[in-house]
Amino acid sequence: MAKNTNYIYLFIDGSNLYAGQYELFGPNKYLNFSKFIKQIEKNLKINFDRIYFYASYSPQPKKPTRKQKFYLKNEALFYKSVRQTENLVFFKGYRSKISGKEKEVDVKLAVDIVDFAHRNYYQHGYLLSGDADFMEALHAVRRLRIKVSVVCIENKLMIKSLLFYPMYAITFTKGIRKLKKIRNLPIIVRLNKKEVIEFV
């Protein structure tokens, strides 16, 4: 991988994003990831040179319920739209057979954010996640004098990041109620739901 300090990288906590979009749109609709990214780039007036997406697929029950079948189908369609996105690297973690919890994903994401910064692969890094556990990784990048910004969808806000970094809150509604009590407000980016949502 060649060094280019003019590059803009987007790192995505894919499992967090999927959970958020499922909560917003339910089992019969899903976020078309490719269209979603294009809308973000259009609104922020940037182009991501490379996108790194980290996630794991849900385990397949031997006898899934009707609800589980809808969920798994929705998840499959969402991740299919992710894999069809240009300039994207998909890191697939796994689930513990005992607990069902996701493994490797968060650690790999945090390590790549810091490692690529040390290697001077990017000049400006964006993190799309609502998980404040990644704050230390962002701080490490900032100490290298590399720009950092946070992107969150409306129901997965990393409120703590507002104290340190520019935050772009992606909303598909008229507003975000949670933000009314926050002093350092994020930049609201409103997307047209009809342009980014597909039906199962």
Protein Blocks (a to p, Z undefined) as FASTA:
>chain_A
ZZdfkbccddddfklmmmmmmmmnojmbccdfklmmmmmmmmnopacfbdcddddddddd
fbdcfklmmmmmmmmmmmmmmmmpghiacddddddfklopaehklmmmmmmmmmmmmnop
afbdcdddfbfklmmmmmmmmmnopacdddddfklccfklmmmpccddddfbfbdfklmm
pmbdcddddddfklmcccZZ
